[in-house]
Amino acid sequence: MEVTETKSEGLSRAFNVRIPATVLSEKLDAKIEEIRPQMRLKGFRPGKVPASHVRRMYGKSIMGDIIQEIVTSSSQEALDERELRPAQQPEIKPEGDMEKVAAGEEDLVYSMDVEIMPKFETEDVSKLELERPVAEVSDEQVTEALNRLAENNKKYEDRKANAKAKKGDAVVVDFVGKIDGEAFDGGAAEDQTIVLGDDRFIPGFEDQLIGVTKDSDTEINVTFPEDYPSENLAGKEAVFEVKVHAVKAPKTPEVDDDFAKNFGLEDLAALQNVIREQLEAEHKSLSRNKVKRVLLDKLDEQYSFDLPPGMVDAEFNQIWAQFEREREAGRLDDEDKDKSDDELKAEYRSIAERRVRLGLVLAEIGQQANVTVAEEEVARALNQEASRYPGQERQIIEFYQKTPGALAQIRAPIYEEKVVDYILERATVTDKSVSRKELEEDDE
């Protein structure tokens, strides 16, 4: 094998690789001798097919497999000899007449373009000094959480006869919607409970039910929004004929021992303990996220090295595609709405560079520390991902198992968190008391 380096600029390398035709021919002969004893062809005794006949009948096909194998092995060998780690799959282009190469008339020649991983020295993580915000769970927080729980479990009781429905009440109704006097699909319901003020119906629908009484009939006039999902209804005026069966007032349960028993607990004290533990877990998670952000900022400041352009491009394209989906859905942040695409692309490319740099740093620290991800951890995470799609769990799991690189998307965040844990265990981490509000605040 003859390897000539044709380019060495930054992290970009290019090589020209030549494999003599004699090497290919030797491999072809060896392969034929390997398979010949197992061959069964009409007109020949088992295992006695002449090599010349095998070459004539199957030589081209066998040579195709040999060329593919030798390109794979020789390209990897060229990188290994130079201790180069590719950042992405090398781009390989055959040169010359491949028909003549397969016929053994020409050497196999191909070019290889590859981006390599940068080399950098990692710093001693035990020298890092980090501040971790922490917040105690107060009795007031527990009380507020209990009150929210009671509010979310409120019940509705019938109001007195002739009592008028108020905002916050629940009304039980039958209704039929019509456009130009004709009922339309999906516009009717029976014994439908509507909580006035929840705004779950067409704008104006719930407002016009305020003041209705039990066993009364009314008409509601509304206009479907222009962006209503059903195109045949969007922007149309409709009349709903409504029959009111009941008007119910909300009643929030008392937070006491009986309330706790509704959740299978012995008494209110037990429920308070459960709530406190949940809040403490939330605080711990928020603190972990905060100190991780501090750590990543420190690492970003600490390391500066060239990045493989292809990796940055891939990360940027992923970020930009997500941004365009958000823009199309009308969910842009106010600060992004007035920026030009050039400004936004510059910002998001900077974010892509940060992500790639931090990913490489964490990967290097993890590799040196022998951090690994067990198959059981990947399986757990895969099952969690599949559980997000009820009824399709089996298909989701099969997709990840059969799609090249898909499992890496499951494994990567697990690996990152384990490396972060490794660093936090060795760094000097000082706790700083803050309020729950400060703990919840988003970082810039």
C-alpha contacts under 8 A as a table, 3 or more apart, distances in Angstrom:
res1	aa1	res2	aa2	distance
1	M	17	V	7.07
1	M	18	R	5.79
1	M	19	I	4.93
1	M	20	P	6.99
1	M	74	S	7.71
2	E	17	V	5.73
2	E	18	R	5.08
2	E	19	I	6.64
3	V	15	F	6.58
3	V	16	N	5.74
3	V	17	V	4.59
3	V	18	R	6.52
3	V	78	A	7.08
4	T	15	F	5.46
4	T	16	N	5.08
4	T	17	V	6.47
5	E	8	S	7.49
5	E	13	R	7.47
5	E	14	A	5.91
5	E	15	F	4.37
5	E	16	N	6.39
6	T	13	R	7.58
6	T	14	A	5.29
6	T	15	F	5.27
6	T	16	N	6.76
7	K	12	S	7.24
7	K	13	R	5.18
7	K	14	A	4.71
7	K	15	F	6.97
8	S	11	L	7.44
8	S	12	S	5.89
8	S	13	R	4.79
8	S	14	A	6.82
9	E	12	S	5.24
9	E	13	R	6.64
10	G	306	D	7.53
11	L	115	E	5.51
11	L	116	I	5.31
11	L	117	M	7.02
11	L	118	P	6.79
11	L	306	D	7.43
11	L	307	L	7.57
11	L	308	P	6.22
12	S	113	D	7.46
12	S	114	V	6.03
12	S	115	E	4.69
12	S	116	I	6.48
12	S	308	P	7.97
13	R	113	D	5.93
13	R	114	V	5.39
13	R	115	E	6.22
13	R	116	I	7.35
14	A	111	S	7.18
14	A	112	M	5.53
14	A	113	D	4.42
14	A	114	V	6.29
15	F	111	S	5.66
15	F	112	M	5.12
15	F	113	D	6.59
16	N	109	V	7.23
16	N	110	Y	5.97
16	N	111	S	4.53
16	N	112	M	6.39
17	V	75	S	7.96
17	V	109	V	5.62
17	V	110	Y	5.43
17	V	111	S	6.18
17	V	112	M	7.66
18	R	107	D	6.66
18	R	108	L	5.69
18	R	109	V	4.45
18	R	110	Y	6.73
19	I	23	V	6.80
19	I	24	L	7.51
19	I	107	D	5.75
19	I	108	L	4.98
19	I	109	V	6.35
20	P	23	V	5.42
20	P	24	L	6.84
20	P	106	E	7.73
20	P	107	D	4.60
20	P	108	L	6.36
21	A	24	L	5.10
21	A	25	S	6.14
21	A	101	V	7.15
21	A	104	G	5.63
21	A	105	E	6.88
21	A	106	E	5.75
21	A	107	D	4.34
21	A	108	L	6.55
22	T	25	S	4.97
22	T	26	E	6.13
22	T	104	G	7.65
22	T	107	D	7.92
23	V	26	E	5.13
23	V	27	K	6.27
24	L	27	K	5.13
24	L	28	L	6.12
24	L	63	M	7.77
24	L	66	I	7.45
24	L	67	I	7.61
24	L	104	G	7.24
25	S	28	L	4.97
25	S	29	D	6.19
25	S	104	G	6.45
26	E	29	D	5.11
26	E	30	A	6.16
27	K	30	A	5.02
27	K	31	K	6.04
27	K	66	I	7.29
28	L	31	K	5.10
28	L	32	I	6.15
28	L	59	G	7.53
28	L	62	I	7.15
28	L	63	M	6.35
28	L	66	I	7.25
29	D	32	I	5.16
29	D	33	E	6.23
30	A	33	E	5.17
30	A	34	E	6.17
31	K	34	E	4.95
31	K	35	I	6.36
31	K	62	I	7.88
32	I	35	I	5.36
32	I	36	R	5.71
32	I	51	A	6.55
32	I	54	V	6.97
32	I	55	R	7.30
33	E	36	R	5.26
33	E	37	P	7.34
33	E	51	A	7.14
34	E	37	P	7.02
35	I	38	Q	5.64
35	I	39	M	6.54
36	R	39	M	5.21
36	R	47	G	6.04
36	R	48	K	7.43
36	R	49	V	6.49
36	R	50	P	7.89
36	R	51	A	7.14
36	R	54	V	7.57
37	P	46	P	7.40
37	P	47	G	3.98
37	P	48	K	6.82
37	P	49	V	7.82
38	Q	46	P	7.38
38	Q	47	G	5.59
39	M	46	P	6.59
39	M	47	G	5.62
39	M	49	V	7.01
40	R	44	F	7.37
40	R	45	R	7.43
40	R	46	P	5.23
40	R	47	G	6.61
40	R	49	V	7.68
41	L	44	F	5.77
41	L	45	R	7.71
41	L	46	P	7.38
41	L	49	V	7.13
44	F	48	K	6.21
44	F	49	V	5.80
45	R	48	K	5.30
45	R	49	V	7.08
46	P	49	V	7.32
49	V	53	H	6.87
49	V	54	V	7.04
50	P	53	H	5.29
50	P	54	V	6.51
51	A	54	V	5.06
51	A	55	R	6.08
52	S	55	R	5.07
52	S	56	R	6.14
53	H	56	R	5.07
53	H	57	M	6.07
54	V	57	M	5.17
54	V	58	Y	5.59
54	V	59	G	6.59
55	R	58	Y	5.46
55	R	59	G	4.15
55	R	60	K	7.73
56	R	59	G	5.76
57	M	60	K	7.95
58	Y	61	S	5.45
58	Y	62	I	6.12
59	G	62	I	5.14
59	G	63	M	5.90
60	K	63	M	5.09
60	K	64	G	6.25
60	K	102	A	6.23
60	K	103	A	7.06
61	S	64	G	5.17
61	S	65	D	6.72
62	I	65	D	5.28
62	I	66	I	6.32
63	M	66	I	4.86
63	M	67	I	6.04
63	M	102	A	5.87
64	G	67	I	5.23
64	G	68	Q	6.37
64	G	102	A	6.77
65	D	68	Q	5.18
65	D	69	E	6.19
66	I	69	E	5.08
66	I	70	I	5.99
67	I	70	I	5.19
67	I	71	V	6.04
67	I	102	A	7.97
67	I	108	L	7.99
68	Q	71	V	5.31
68	Q	72	T	6.35
69	E	72	T	5.24
69	E	73	S	6.21
70	I	73	S	5.06
70	I	74	S	5.65
71	V	74	S	5.28
71	V	75	S	5.88
72	T	75	S	5.52
72	T	76	Q	6.35
73	S	76	Q	5.26
73	S	77	E	6.05
74	S	77	E	4.86
74	S	78	A	6.07
75	S	78	A	5.13
75	S	79	L	6.48
75	S	112	M	7.63
76	Q	79	L	5.19
76	Q	80	D	6.08
77	E	80	D	4.98
77	E	81	E	6.02
78	A	81	E	5.40
78	A	82	R	6.64
79	L	82	R	5.31
79	L	83	E	6.02
79	L	84	L	5.07
79	L	85	R	7.04
79	L	86	P	7.92
80	D	83	E	4.79
80	D	84	L	6.10
80	D	85	R	7.82
81	E	84	L	7.81
84	L	116	I	6.31
84	L	117	M	7.46
85	R	116	I	5.41
85	R	117	M	5.49
86	P	89	Q	6.79
86	P	90	P	7.08
86	P	114	V	6.43
86	P	115	E	5.77
86	P	116	I	4.25
86	P	117	M	5.80
87	A	114	V	7.73
87	A	115	E	5.55
87	A	116	I	4.89
87	A	117	M	4.99
87	A	308	P	6.70
87	A	311	M	7.21
88	Q	114	V	7.27
88	Q	115	E	6.56
88	Q	116	I	7.63
88	Q	310	G	7.48
88	Q	311	M	7.46
89	Q	114	V	7.28
90	P	112	M	6.39
90	P	113	D	5.74
90	P	114	V	4.58
90	P	115	E	7.30
91	E	112	M	5.60
91	E	113	D	5.09
91	E	114	V	6.29
92	I	110	Y	6.72
92	I	111	S	5.71
92	I	112	M	4.56
92	I	113	D	6.53
93	K	110	Y	5.49
93	K	111	S	5.31
93	K	112	M	6.59
94	P	98	M	7.73
94	P	108	L	7.85
94	P	109	V	6.14
94	P	110	Y	4.15
94	P	111	S	6.44
95	E	98	M	7.63
95	E	108	L	7.77
95	E	109	V	5.46
95	E	110	Y	5.15
95	E	111	S	7.23
96	G	108	L	7.86
96	G	109	V	6.87
97	D	100	K	5.47
97	D	101	V	6.39
97	D	106	E	7.82
98	M	101	V	4.74
98	M	102	A	6.01
98	M	108	L	7.80
99	E	102	A	5.18
99	E	103	A	6.21
100	K	103	A	4.89
100	K	104	G	6.21
100	K	105	E	5.06
100	K	106	E	5.63
101	V	104	G	5.13
101	V	105	E	5.66
101	V	106	E	4.68
101	V	107	D	5.99
101	V	108	L	5.89
102	A	105	E	7.57
103	A	106	E	7.82
104	G	107	D	7.50
115	E	308	P	6.08
115	E	309	P	7.81
115	E	310	G	7.43
116	I	308	P	6.79
117	M	307	L	7.71
117	M	308	P	6.66
118	P	305	F	7.17
118	P	306	D	6.48
118	P	307	L	6.69
118	P	308	P	7.46
120	F	305	F	7.33
122	T	361	V	7.47
122	T	364	E	7.44
122	T	365	I	6.79
124	D	127	K	5.83
124	D	128	L	7.76
125	V	128	L	5.49
125	V	423	I	6.04
125	V	426	R	6.59
125	V	427	A	5.89
126	S	423	I	7.50
126	S	426	R	4.91
126	S	427	A	4.36
126	S	428	T	6.77
127	K	427	A	6.19
127	K	428	T	7.16
128	L	427	A	5.06
128	L	428	T	6.09
129	E	427	A	6.13
129	E	428	T	4.79
129	E	429	V	6.01
129	E	430	T	7.78
130	L	291	V	7.19
130	L	294	V	6.92
130	L	295	L	6.82
130	L	427	A	7.24
130	L	428	T	6.15
130	L	429	V	4.77
130	L	430	T	6.27
131	E	291	V	6.68
131	E	294	V	7.53
131	E	429	V	5.64
131	E	430	T	4.86
131	E	431	D	5.87
131	E	432	K	6.60
132	R	287	S	6.42
132	R	288	R	7.72
132	R	290	K	6.83
132	R	291	V	4.99
132	R	429	V	6.53
132	R	430	T	5.93
132	R	431	D	4.74
132	R	432	K	5.87
133	P	287	S	5.71
133	P	290	K	6.99
133	P	291	V	7.23
133	P	431	D	5.79
133	P	432	K	4.71
133	P	433	S	5.82
133	P	434	V	6.05
133	P	439	L	6.83
134	V	283	H	7.19
134	V	284	K	7.55
134	V	287	S	5.74
134	V	431	D	6.30
134	V	432	K	5.85
134	V	433	S	5.00
134	V	434	V	5.85
134	V	435	S	7.93
134	V	439	L	7.23
135	A	283	H	6.57
135	A	433	S	5.60
135	A	434	V	5.28
135	A	435	S	5.60
135	A	436	R	5.88
135	A	439	L	7.12
136	E	280	E	7.63
136	E	283	H	7.88
136	E	433	S	7.86
136	E	435	S	7.85
136	E	436	R	7.91
137	V	141	Q	6.55
137	V	142	V	7.58
137	V	276	R	6.99
137	V	279	L	6.69
137	V	280	E	6.29
137	V	283	H	7.92
138	S	141	Q	5.26
138	S	142	V	6.67
139	D	142	V	5.12
139	D	143	T	6.26
140	E	143	T	5.05
140	E	144	E	6.10
141	Q	144	E	5.05
141	Q	145	A	6.10
142	V	145	A	5.12
142	V	146	L	6.18
142	V	272	Q	6.74
142	V	275	I	6.34
142	V	276	R	6.03
142	V	279	L	7.88
143	T	146	L	5.07
143	T	147	N	6.19
144	E	147	N	5.10
144	E	148	R	6.20
145	A	148	R	5.06
145	A	149	L	6.13
145	A	275	I	7.21
146	L	149	L	4.97
146	L	150	A	6.19
146	L	255	V	7.21
146	L	272	Q	7.63
146	L	275	I	7.51
147	N	150	A	5.01
147	N	151	E	6.08
147	N	255	V	7.33
148	R	151	E	4.93
148	R	152	N	6.11
149	L	152	N	5.13
149	L	153	N	6.31
150	A	153	N	5.05
150	A	154	K	6.17
150	A	252	T	6.09
150	A	253	P	5.95
150	A	254	E	7.41
150	A	255	V	6.77
151	E	154	K	5.28
151	E	252	T	5.67
151	E	253	P	7.70
153	N	252	T	7.13
153	N	253	P	7.46
154	K	250	P	6.49
154	K	251	K	5.51
154	K	252	T	4.37
154	K	253	P	6.04
155	K	250	P	5.77
155	K	251	K	5.31
155	K	252	T	6.49
155	K	253	P	7.62
156	Y	169	D	7.77
156	Y	170	A	6.96
156	Y	248	K	5.37
156	Y	249	A	5.24
156	Y	250	P	4.43
156	Y	251	K	5.76
157	E	248	K	4.95
157	E	249	A	5.34
157	E	250	P	6.50
157	E	251	K	6.99
158	D	246	A	6.95
158	D	247	V	5.92
158	D	248	K	4.25
158	D	249	A	6.26
159	R	163	A	6.12
159	R	247	V	5.92
159	R	248	K	5.25
159	R	249	A	5.95
160	K	163	A	5.47
161	A	213	T	7.81
161	A	214	K	6.89
162	N	213	T	5.41
162	N	214	K	6.32
163	A	213	T	5.89
163	A	214	K	7.57
163	A	247	V	7.62
164	K	210	I	7.34
164	K	211	G	4.59
164	K	212	V	5.37
164	K	213	T	5.00
164	K	247	V	7.58
165	A	169	D	6.11
165	A	170	A	7.82
165	A	171	V	7.39
165	A	209	L	7.25
165	A	210	I	5.20
165	A	211	G	4.75
165	A	212	V	5.48
165	A	213	T	6.33
165	A	247	V	6.01
165	A	248	K	7.68
166	K	169	D	5.48
166	K	196	L	7.36
166	K	210	I	5.42
166	K	211	G	6.36
167	K	195	V	7.99
167	K	196	L	5.09
167	K	197	G	5.72
167	K	210	I	6.45
168	G	195	V	6.11
168	G	196	L	5.10
168	G	197	G	5.81
168	G	198	D	7.86
168	G	249	A	7.51
168	G	250	P	7.00
169	D	195	V	5.74
169	D	196	L	5.70
169	D	247	V	6.98
169	D	248	K	5.63
169	D	249	A	4.85
169	D	250	P	5.97
170	A	193	T	6.39
170	A	194	I	5.44
170	A	195	V	4.23
170	A	196	L	6.14
170	A	247	V	6.03
170	A	248	K	5.05
170	A	249	A	6.46
170	A	250	P	7.36
171	V	193	T	5.64
171	V	194	I	5.39
171	V	195	V	6.50
171	V	196	L	7.58
171	V	244	V	7.05
171	V	245	H	7.49
171	V	246	A	5.58
171	V	247	V	4.62
171	V	248	K	6.09
172	V	191	D	5.58
172	V	192	Q	5.37
172	V	193	T	4.44
172	V	194	I	6.44
172	V	244	V	6.09
172	V	245	H	5.40
172	V	246	A	5.08
172	V	247	V	6.65
173	V	190	E	6.48
173	V	191	D	5.18
173	V	192	Q	5.21
173	V	193	T	6.53
173	V	194	I	7.81
173	V	242	V	6.55
173	V	243	K	5.46
173	V	244	V	4.53
173	V	245	H	5.48
173	V	246	A	7.24
174	D	188	A	7.50
174	D	189	A	5.58
174	D	190	E	4.24
174	D	191	D	5.45
174	D	192	Q	6.24
174	D	242	V	5.73
174	D	243	K	5.12
174	D	244	V	6.69
174	D	245	H	7.68
175	F	187	G	7.75
175	F	188	A	5.38
175	F	189	A	5.56
175	F	190	E	6.63
175	F	240	F	6.21
175	F	241	E	5.42
175	F	242	V	4.38
175	F	243	K	6.29
176	V	183	A	6.89
176	V	187	G	5.81
176	V	188	A	4.29
176	V	189	A	6.81
176	V	240	F	5.38
176	V	241	E	5.29
176	V	242	V	6.75
177	G	183	A	5.69
177	G	184	F	6.60
177	G	187	G	4.76
177	G	188	A	5.98
177	G	238	A	6.53
177	G	239	V	5.64
177	G	240	F	4.15
177	G	241	E	6.40
178	K	181	G	5.35
178	K	182	E	4.93
178	K	183	A	4.16
178	K	184	F	6.00
178	K	187	G	7.42
178	K	238	A	5.59
178	K	239	V	5.31
178	K	240	F	6.20
179	I	182	E	5.29
179	I	183	A	6.41
179	I	184	F	7.01
179	I	236	K	7.52
179	I	237	E	6.56
179	I	238	A	4.82
179	I	239	V	6.52
180	D	238	A	7.51
183	A	187	G	7.09
184	F	187	G	5.65
185	D	188	A	7.57
189	A	192	Q	6.20
191	D	245	H	7.67
194	I	206	E	7.75
195	V	198	D	5.81
196	L	199	D	7.28
196	L	206	E	5.49
196	L	207	D	7.20
196	L	209	L	7.53
196	L	210	I	7.32
197	G	206	E	6.74
197	G	207	D	7.60
199	D	202	I	7.57
199	D	203	P	7.18
199	D	206	E	6.95
201	F	205	F	6.23
201	F	206	E	6.81
202	I	205	F	5.57
202	I	206	E	7.86
202	I	222	V	7.39
202	I	223	T	7.87
202	I	224	F	6.60
202	I	225	P	7.75
203	P	206	E	7.44
203	P	222	V	7.33
203	P	223	T	7.86
203	P	224	F	7.81
203	P	225	P	7.96
204	G	207	D	5.20
204	G	208	Q	6.31
204	G	222	V	6.21
205	F	208	Q	5.59
205	F	209	L	6.94
205	F	220	I	6.59
205	F	221	N	7.61
205	F	222	V	6.54
206	E	209	L	5.24
206	E	210	I	7.01
207	D	210	I	5.58
208	Q	211	G	7.82
208	Q	220	I	6.37
209	L	212	V	5.65
209	L	220	I	7.98
212	V	216	S	6.88
212	V	218	T	7.87
212	V	244	V	7.53
213	T	216	S	5.69
213	T	244	V	6.98
213	T	246	A	7.48
213	T	247	V	6.52
214	K	244	V	5.58
214	K	245	H	5.47
214	K	246	A	4.81
214	K	247	V	5.75
215	D	243	K	6.86
215	D	244	V	5.15
215	D	245	H	5.13
215	D	246	A	6.93
216	S	243	K	6.16
216	S	244	V	5.37
216	S	245	H	7.58
217	D	241	E	7.53
217	D	242	V	5.68
217	D	243	K	4.67
217	D	244	V	6.16
218	T	241	E	6.22
218	T	242	V	5.27
218	T	243	K	6.70
219	E	239	V	6.60
219	E	240	F	5.55
219	E	241	E	4.78
219	E	242	V	5.90
220	I	239	V	5.61
220	I	240	F	5.01
220	I	241	E	6.66
220	I	242	V	7.40
221	N	237	E	7.38
221	N	238	A	5.93
221	N	239	V	4.69
221	N	240	F	6.51
222	V	237	E	5.87
222	V	238	A	5.49
222	V	239	V	6.52
223	T	235	G	6.18
223	T	236	K	5.61
223	T	237	E	4.28
223	T	238	A	6.03
224	F	228	Y	6.51
224	F	233	L	6.41
224	F	234	A	5.37
224	F	235	G	4.87
224	F	236	K	5.41
224	F	237	E	6.36
224	F	238	A	7.49
225	P	228	Y	5.17
225	P	234	A	5.65
225	P	235	G	5.21
225	P	236	K	7.87
226	E	234	A	4.80
226	E	235	G	4.44
227	D	234	A	6.14
227	D	235	G	7.71
228	Y	231	E	6.72
228	Y	233	L	7.00
228	Y	234	A	4.82
228	Y	235	G	7.55
229	P	234	A	7.19
230	S	233	L	5.50
230	S	234	A	6.19
231	E	234	A	5.10
233	L	236	K	5.42
244	V	247	V	7.73
253	P	259	F	7.10
254	E	259	F	6.71
255	V	258	D	7.85
255	V	259	F	5.65
255	V	260	A	7.52
255	V	268	L	7.55
256	D	259	F	5.23
256	D	260	A	6.46
256	D	267	D	7.51
256	D	268	L	5.54
257	D	260	A	5.09
257	D	261	K	6.33
257	D	266	E	7.40
257	D	267	D	4.39
257	D	268	L	4.55
257	D	269	A	7.97
258	D	261	K	5.09
258	D	262	N	6.75
258	D	267	D	7.15
258	D	268	L	7.81
259	F	262	N	5.43
259	F	263	F	7.55
259	F	268	L	7.42
260	A	263	F	5.59
260	A	264	G	6.99
260	A	265	L	5.54
260	A	266	E	6.87
260	A	267	D	5.46
260	A	268	L	5.23
260	A	270	A	7.68
260	A	271	L	5.79
261	K	264	G	4.95
261	K	265	L	4.87
261	K	266	E	5.88
261	K	267	D	6.31
262	N	265	L	7.30
265	L	268	L	7.81
265	L	270	A	6.26
265	L	271	L	6.46
266	E	270	A	6.35
267	D	270	A	5.48
267	D	271	L	6.66
268	L	271	L	5.04
268	L	272	Q	6.14
269	A	272	Q	5.02
269	A	273	N	6.27
270	A	273	N	5.11
270	A	274	V	6.37
271	L	274	V	5.07
271	L	275	I	6.21
272	Q	275	I	5.09
272	Q	276	R	6.07
273	N	276	R	5.04
273	N	277	E	6.15
274	V	277	E	5.18
274	V	278	Q	6.26
275	I	278	Q	5.10
275	I	279	L	6.24
276	R	279	L	5.11
276	R	280	E	6.09
277	E	280	E	5.02
277	E	281	A	6.16
278	Q	281	A	5.12
278	Q	282	E	6.29
279	L	282	E	4.96
279	L	283	H	6.17
280	E	283	H	5.01
280	E	284	K	6.11
281	A	284	K	5.05
281	A	285	S	6.21
282	E	285	S	5.15
282	E	286	L	6.18
283	H	286	L	5.06
283	H	287	S	6.04
283	H	436	R	7.72
283	H	439	L	7.60
284	K	287	S	5.09
284	K	288	R	6.10
285	S	288	R	5.04
285	S	289	N	6.24
286	L	289	N	5.13
286	L	290	K	6.20
286	L	439	L	6.41
286	L	440	E	6.94
287	S	290	K	5.06
287	S	291	V	6.18
287	S	439	L	6.91
288	R	291	V	5.35
288	R	292	K	6.02
289	N	292	K	5.10
289	N	293	R	6.24
290	K	293	R	5.18
290	K	294	V	6.38
290	K	439	L	7.79
291	V	294	V	4.90
291	V	295	L	6.08
292	K	295	L	4.95
292	K	296	L	6.14
292	K	420	V	7.14
293	R	296	L	5.13
293	R	297	D	6.15
294	V	297	D	5.15
294	V	298	K	6.25
295	L	298	K	5.07
295	L	299	L	6.24
296	L	299	L	5.05
296	L	300	D	6.01
296	L	358	L	7.11
297	D	300	D	5.03
297	D	301	E	6.28
298	K	301	E	5.19
298	K	302	Q	6.09
299	L	302	Q	4.86
299	L	303	Y	6.14
299	L	358	L	7.09
299	L	361	V	7.88
300	D	303	Y	5.70
300	D	304	S	7.66
300	D	354	R	6.96
300	D	357	R	7.47
300	D	358	L	6.50
301	E	304	S	7.62
303	Y	357	R	8.00
303	Y	361	V	7.94
307	L	311	M	7.64
307	L	312	V	7.20
307	L	353	E	7.53
307	L	356	V	7.52
307	L	357	R	6.94
308	P	311	M	5.49
308	P	312	V	6.55
309	P	312	V	5.11
309	P	313	D	6.04
310	G	313	D	5.03
310	G	314	A	6.11
311	M	314	A	5.17
311	M	315	E	6.24
311	M	356	V	6.99
312	V	315	E	5.16
312	V	316	F	6.00
312	V	349	R	7.61
312	V	352	A	5.87
312	V	353	E	5.77
312	V	356	V	6.39
313	D	316	F	5.05
313	D	317	N	5.99
313	D	352	A	7.89
314	A	317	N	5.20
314	A	318	Q	6.33
315	E	318	Q	5.22
315	E	319	I	6.34
315	E	352	A	5.44
315	E	355	R	7.89
315	E	356	V	7.43
316	F	319	I	5.07
316	F	320	W	5.99
316	F	348	Y	6.59
316	F	349	R	5.57
316	F	351	I	7.89
316	F	352	A	5.13
317	N	320	W	5.08
317	N	321	A	5.99
318	Q	321	A	5.24
318	Q	322	Q	6.39
319	I	322	Q	5.23
319	I	323	F	6.23
319	I	348	Y	7.02
319	I	352	A	7.52
320	W	323	F	4.87
320	W	324	E	6.18
320	W	345	K	7.57
320	W	348	Y	7.23
321	A	324	E	5.19
321	A	325	R	6.35
322	Q	325	R	5.12
322	Q	326	E	6.32
323	F	326	E	5.09
323	F	327	R	6.13
324	E	327	R	4.89
324	E	328	E	6.01
325	R	328	E	5.15
325	R	329	A	6.24
326	E	329	A	5.09
326	E	330	G	6.21
326	E	331	R	5.16
326	E	332	L	6.07
327	R	330	G	5.02
327	R	331	R	5.83
327	R	332	L	5.50
328	E	331	R	7.72
332	L	336	D	6.40
332	L	337	K	6.39
333	D	336	D	5.37
333	D	337	K	6.55
334	D	337	K	5.34
334	D	338	D	7.63
335	E	338	D	6.65
335	E	339	K	7.52
336	D	339	K	5.40
336	D	344	L	7.44
339	K	343	E	6.10
339	K	344	L	6.47
340	S	343	E	5.25
340	S	344	L	6.29
341	D	344	L	5.02
341	D	345	K	5.89
342	D	345	K	5.14
342	D	346	A	6.18
343	E	346	A	5.23
343	E	347	E	6.38
344	L	347	E	5.10
344	L	348	Y	6.10
345	K	348	Y	5.08
345	K	349	R	5.88
346	A	349	R	5.20
346	A	350	S	6.31
347	E	350	S	5.18
347	E	351	I	6.44
348	Y	351	I	4.86
348	Y	352	A	6.10
349	R	352	A	4.85
349	R	353	E	6.14
350	S	353	E	5.11
350	S	354	R	6.28
351	I	354	R	5.07
351	I	355	R	6.21
352	A	355	R	5.13
352	A	356	V	6.20
353	E	356	V	5.20
353	E	357	R	6.04
354	R	357	R	5.16
354	R	358	L	6.04
355	R	358	L	5.25
355	R	359	G	5.93
356	V	359	G	5.01
356	V	360	L	6.19
357	R	360	L	5.24
357	R	361	V	6.24
358	L	361	V	5.00
358	L	362	L	6.02
359	G	362	L	5.27
359	G	363	A	6.00
360	L	363	A	5.05
360	L	364	E	6.11
361	V	364	E	5.19
361	V	365	I	6.21
362	L	365	I	5.12
362	L	366	G	5.94
362	L	416	E	6.86
362	L	419	V	6.51
362	L	420	V	7.75
363	A	366	G	5.06
363	A	367	Q	6.00
363	A	416	E	7.72
363	A	419	V	7.91
364	E	367	Q	5.06
364	E	368	Q	6.21
365	I	368	Q	5.27
365	I	369	A	6.16
365	I	419	V	7.31
366	G	369	A	5.02
366	G	370	N	5.97
366	G	371	V	4.98
366	G	372	T	7.89
366	G	419	V	5.46
367	Q	370	N	5.01
367	Q	371	V	6.11
368	Q	371	V	7.81
371	V	415	Y	7.56
371	V	418	K	7.16
371	V	419	V	6.72
372	T	415	Y	6.93
373	V	377	E	6.58
373	V	378	V	7.30
373	V	411	R	7.19
373	V	414	I	7.09
373	V	415	Y	6.06
374	A	377	E	5.29
374	A	378	V	6.68
375	E	378	V	5.07
375	E	379	A	6.10
376	E	379	A	5.01
376	E	380	R	6.13
377	E	380	R	5.15
377	E	381	A	6.27
377	E	414	I	7.86
378	V	381	A	5.15
378	V	382	L	6.02
378	V	410	I	6.60
378	V	411	R	5.89
378	V	414	I	7.85
379	A	382	L	5.00
379	A	383	N	6.14
380	R	383	N	5.19
380	R	384	Q	6.28
381	A	384	Q	5.02
381	A	385	E	6.21
381	A	410	I	6.71
382	L	385	E	5.05
382	L	386	A	6.14
382	L	397	I	6.78
382	L	410	I	6.69
383	N	386	A	4.99
383	N	387	S	6.09
383	N	393	E	7.79
383	N	397	I	7.35
384	Q	387	S	5.13
384	Q	388	R	6.94
385	E	388	R	5.61
385	E	389	Y	7.82
386	A	389	Y	5.69
386	A	390	P	7.68
386	A	392	Q	7.35
386	A	393	E	4.74
386	A	394	R	7.63
386	A	396	I	5.61
386	A	397	I	6.34
387	S	390	P	5.89
387	S	393	E	6.09
389	Y	392	Q	5.50
389	Y	393	E	6.11
389	Y	396	I	7.92
390	P	393	E	6.29
391	G	394	R	7.99
392	Q	395	Q	5.42
392	Q	396	I	6.25
393	E	396	I	5.22
393	E	397	I	6.25
394	R	397	I	5.28
394	R	398	E	6.18
395	Q	398	E	5.12
395	Q	399	F	6.06
396	I	399	F	5.08
396	I	400	Y	6.45
397	I	400	Y	5.33
397	I	401	Q	6.21
398	E	401	Q	5.03
398	E	402	K	5.95
399	F	402	K	5.32
399	F	403	T	5.79
400	Y	403	T	5.37
400	Y	404	P	7.91
400	Y	406	A	5.21
400	Y	407	L	5.56
401	Q	404	P	7.85
401	Q	406	A	7.43
401	Q	407	L	6.66
403	T	406	A	5.46
403	T	407	L	7.69
404	P	407	L	7.45
405	G	408	A	5.16
405	G	409	Q	7.04
406	A	409	Q	5.44
406	A	410	I	7.17
407	L	410	I	5.08
407	L	411	R	6.18
408	A	411	R	4.87
408	A	412	A	5.71
409	Q	412	A	5.50
409	Q	413	P	7.30
410	I	413	P	6.56
410	I	414	I	7.22
411	R	414	I	5.37
411	R	415	Y	6.22
412	A	415	Y	5.15
412	A	416	E	6.19
413	P	416	E	4.96
413	P	417	E	6.19
414	I	417	E	5.30
414	I	418	K	6.30
415	Y	418	K	5.13
415	Y	419	V	6.25
416	E	419	V	5.18
416	E	420	V	6.18
417	E	420	V	5.00
417	E	421	D	6.12
418	K	421	D	5.01
418	K	422	Y	6.15
419	V	422	Y	4.90
419	V	423	I	6.30
420	V	423	I	5.15
420	V	424	L	6.13
421	D	424	L	5.09
421	D	425	E	6.08
422	Y	425	E	5.36
422	Y	426	R	6.72
423	I	426	R	5.32
423	I	427	A	5.94
424	L	427	A	5.16
424	L	428	T	7.65
424	L	429	V	7.09
434	V	438	E	6.13
434	V	439	L	6.70
435	S	438	E	5.20
435	S	439	L	6.27
436	R	439	L	4.97
436	R	440	E	6.24
437	K	440	E	5.15
437	K	441	E	6.27
438	E	441	E	5.19
